[in-house]
Amino acid sequence: MRILITGANGQLGKAFEFYLEQLSDAMPYEVSLATSKDLDITESAKLSEYFAKQSPDVVVNCAAYTKVDQAETEIDKAHLVNEKGVENLAEQCVKHNALLVHISTDYVFNGEAEEAYPENWATDPIGVYGKSKLAGEEKIRSILTKSVIIRTSWLYGRFGHNFLKTMMRLGQERDSLNVVNDQIGCPTFTEDLVKAIFKIIEQKDKIQENVLVHFSNSGICSWYDFARLIMQESASNCAVHPIPSSAYPTPAKRPSFSLLSNQKIQKLFGVECPQWETSAKKCITYLKQNNRSKKNTNMLNQINTEKIVDIAKKAGAAILEIYERDFEVDMKEDKSPLTEADKKSNEVIVQHLQEQYPDIPILSEETKQEEYEVRKDWEYFWLVDPLDGTKEFIKRNGEFTVNIALIHQGKPVMGVIYVPVQDKVFYAKKGEGSFRIQGDETSKLEKAPLGKKIAIAASRSHLNEDTQAFVDEKRKDYEVEYISAGSSLKFCLVAEGKAHFYPRFAPTMEWDTGAGQIIAEEAGASVTIPESGEPLSYNKENLLNPYFLVQ
Ligand SMILES: NC(=O)c1ccc[n+]([C@@H]2O[C@H](COP(=O)([O-])OP(=O)(O)OC[C@H]3O[C@@H](n4cnc5c(N)ncnc54)[C@H](OP(=O)(O)O)[C@@H]3O)[C@@H](O)[C@H]2O)c1
């Protein structure tokens, strides 16, 4: 199937281009992207020539005149593209039996409804742009018998000019901003719309008439709500103040309510409409990462290990303050204990990491974790266990630790483990080795070679069946002794050369192992899943680790 995308230089067109690049060989269709220079939809002779040569089966029309305010004075221009251009395309589609998928807008409505607009609600545009887009829709219905018109709202994405990108920029430049809070609707991420369009194209044979559907992200908000989320997610300190539209006059009046109902598109084509906050967070993450790579920086080089050690020590001091007095113990849903110390340590770490590295998101045991849909696109993130070994803390045996790791593309690249009671630090950075600081002394760590005698980091009294089998196996070749320590400290035992193996054939979570893994790896050890031989990986949908072996 051949698909033509018009208006390929616009924000939606660019989102198509990006999507195709991501899919590369997995795209089952032959897709051509045509910019306004390649194919001007107002030039009917050139369009005719193009169709005769290329004969597309589907045309997705992203070309449009979209300057809402300027349209009030450039009425002819708006109608030339949005009405006449669309008419030209529809005529070529009839002639070549191609399916036209056309993008229209929420601005065809007057904004006076009180519930999400269904497709059959009476149109009544209040500005020239909306009128020209409606005229385009009408041309399609009068010329074609099979087509899909998709009305969408408040488009934004990583390309072109849009509200989200403007707010992110202003958030870095200004201390405060006024944003209207009496225009209600729903933002739509261009990449979600692209996916929706392909989902419809997949079902092309089902389309036997002119179909009109609405598509936006799910949920409802004002521009003010949207701006607040953008500032929050882009770690901007810019204050956002709500103002009425009357305080921000524009040449074109905007509909005050333009929420679109997604029910029909979901029912008819099974299209997904992700929640607006989830998609906006995704887009912000992409943009933040892109800004970083534009500056051609390597995040790891910017991380000062001393600062992270310092943060871990501050958290440790907060824990010790509580350790030395009475404290309460709560039970979490998973029946593991939680103390004031876990919460306090988490607060200290999160506050300092956010202050020093506002661009790097945090995944912590004690903070509500970001949805997988959002975090799966994190290139870098901090993985934090503010108090590993809460049970040891409660028993007051001193073997609890503070763990902070930096994860890059699913692998730990920096880690700090701090033992508050002993004021001992273990740290490692990828490519730089593993170290222990005790008092004034810093020592480089190296795993120990195997000799006749080996030490296994495990508690003799708590061996489960799998671990016992592992030990029995080793006993065939070596004289085995046990060495025990609190959870993440077992990685350090291997890194220090005090233990040769740490078999962990029981459940752990990602935050229990991130820092320990890089400390062991940089000391020359491996942390792998026995069945596959692959190292442990991070930011999985399920944060539970598989069983692993450190050696
Ligand atoms: N943006 C929104 O918030 C929003 C909301 C609801 C609906 N929509 C609709 O969604 C669609 C995509 O919007 P968008 O935000 O991607 O718009 P956009 O960024 O303004 O892109 C429109 C593209 O159309 C091209 N174009 C203009 N006149 C043309 C012509 N005569 N022939 C061929 N191409 C032409 C432009 O070319 P140049 O690059 O040369 O300028 C531009 O690349 C439009 O139909 C729009 O009405 C947008």
The ligand as an SDF file (V2000), in Angstrom:
LIG
                    3D

 48 52  0  0  0  0  0  0  0  0999 V2000
   -1.9120   22.8480   15.7310 N   0  0  0  0  0  0  0  0  0  0  0  0
   -3.0240   22.6180   16.3770 C   0  0  0  0  0  0  0  0  0  0  0  0
   -3.1530   22.9270   17.5530 O   0  0  0  0  0  0  0  0  0  0  0  0
   -4.1650   21.9520   15.6770 C   0  0  0  0  0  0  0  0  0  0  0  0
   -5.3360   21.7250   16.4000 C   0  0  0  0  0  0  0  0  0  0  0  0
   -6.3760   21.0810   15.7590 C   0  0  0  0  0  0  0  0  0  0  0  0
   -6.2400   20.6870   14.4400 C   0  0  0  0  0  0  0  0  0  0  0  0
   -5.0980   20.9380   13.7610 N   0  0  0  0  0  0  0  0  0  0  0  0
   -5.0030   20.5070   12.3670 C   0  0  0  0  0  0  0  0  0  0  0  0
   -3.9840   19.5160   12.3090 O   0  0  0  0  0  0  0  0  0  0  0  0
   -3.3460   19.5520   11.0410 C   0  0  0  0  0  0  0  0  0  0  0  0
   -1.8530   19.6340   11.2330 C   0  0  0  0  0  0  0  0  0  0  0  0
   -1.5490   20.8110   11.9150 O   0  0  0  0  0  0  0  0  0  0  0  0
   -0.0700   21.2380   12.3030 P   0  0  0  0  0  0  0  0  0  0  0  0
   -0.1280   21.7300   13.6750 O   0  0  0  0  0  0  0  0  0  0  0  0
    0.8690   20.1580   11.9280 O   0  0  0  0  0  0  0  0  0  0  0  0
    0.1240   22.4820   11.3420 O   0  0  0  0  0  0  0  0  0  0  0  0
    1.4550   23.1910   10.8760 P   0  0  0  0  0  0  0  0  0  0  0  0
    2.5660   22.8660   11.7840 O   0  0  0  0  0  0  0  0  0  0  0  0
    1.1040   24.5980   10.6240 O   0  0  0  0  0  0  0  0  0  0  0  0
    1.7460   22.4760    9.4930 O   0  0  0  0  0  0  0  0  0  0  0  0
    0.9900   22.6870    8.3620 C   0  0  0  0  0  0  0  0  0  0  0  0
    1.8380   22.3250    7.1720 C   0  0  0  0  0  0  0  0  0  0  0  0
    1.0480   22.5410    6.0110 O   0  0  0  0  0  0  0  0  0  0  0  0
    1.8910   23.0830    5.0420 C   0  0  0  0  0  0  0  0  0  0  0  0
    1.1550   23.8230    4.0240 N   0  0  0  0  0  0  0  0  0  0  0  0
    0.5900   25.0450    4.1150 C   0  0  0  0  0  0  0  0  0  0  0  0
    0.0440   25.3720    2.9420 N   0  0  0  0  0  0  0  0  0  0  0  0
    0.2710   24.3300    2.0940 C   0  0  0  0  0  0  0  0  0  0  0  0
   -0.0320   24.0890    0.7600 C   0  0  0  0  0  0  0  0  0  0  0  0
   -0.6910   24.9680    0.0240 N   0  0  0  0  0  0  0  0  0  0  0  0
    0.3410   22.9280    0.2120 N   0  0  0  0  0  0  0  0  0  0  0  0
    1.0210   22.0120    0.9310 C   0  0  0  0  0  0  0  0  0  0  0  0
    1.3490   22.1950    2.1990 N   0  0  0  0  0  0  0  0  0  0  0  0
    0.9720   23.3480    2.7840 C   0  0  0  0  0  0  0  0  0  0  0  0
    2.8180   24.0120    5.7770 C   0  0  0  0  0  0  0  0  0  0  0  0
    3.9400   24.2080    4.9630 O   0  0  0  0  0  0  0  0  0  0  0  0
    5.1670   25.1650    5.3360 P   0  0  0  0  0  0  0  0  0  0  0  0
    6.0630   24.2850    6.1490 O   0  0  0  0  0  0  0  0  0  0  0  0
    5.7480   25.5440    4.0340 O   0  0  0  0  0  0  0  0  0  0  0  0
    4.5740   26.3010    6.1080 O   0  0  0  0  0  0  0  0  0  0  0  0
    3.0860   23.2140    7.0290 C   0  0  0  0  0  0  0  0  0  0  0  0
    4.2260   22.4080    6.8710 O   0  0  0  0  0  0  0  0  0  0  0  0
   -3.9570   20.7310   10.3230 C   0  0  0  0  0  0  0  0  0  0  0  0
   -4.9860   20.2710    9.4840 O   0  0  0  0  0  0  0  0  0  0  0  0
   -4.5570   21.5720   11.4060 C   0  0  0  0  0  0  0  0  0  0  0  0
   -5.6490   22.3200   10.9480 O   0  0  0  0  0  0  0  0  0  0  0  0
   -4.0640   21.5630   14.3500 C   0  0  0  0  0  0  0  0  0  0  0  0
  1  2  1  0
  2  3  2  0
  2  4  1  0
  4  5  1  0
  4 48  2  0
  5  6  2  0
  6  7  1  0
  7  8  2  0
  8  9  1  0
  8 48  1  0
  9 10  1  0
  9 46  1  0
 10 11  1  0
 11 12  1  0
 11 44  1  0
 12 13  1  0
 13 14  1  0
 14 15  2  0
 14 16  1  0
 14 17  1  0
 17 18  1  0
 18 19  2  0
 18 20  1  0
 18 21  1  0
 21 22  1  0
 22 23  1  0
 23 24  1  0
 23 42  1  0
 24 25  1  0
 25 26  1  0
 25 36  1  0
 26 27  1  0
 26 35  1  0
 27 28  2  0
 28 29  1  0
 29 30  1  0
 29 35  2  0
 30 31  1  0
 30 32  2  0
 32 33  1  0
 33 34  2  0
 34 35  1  0
 36 37  1  0
 36 42  1  0
 37 38  1  0
 38 39  2  0
 38 40  1  0
 38 41  1  0
 42 43  1  0
 44 45  1  0
 44 46  1  0
 46 47  1  0
M  CHG  2   8   1  16  -1
M  END
$$$$
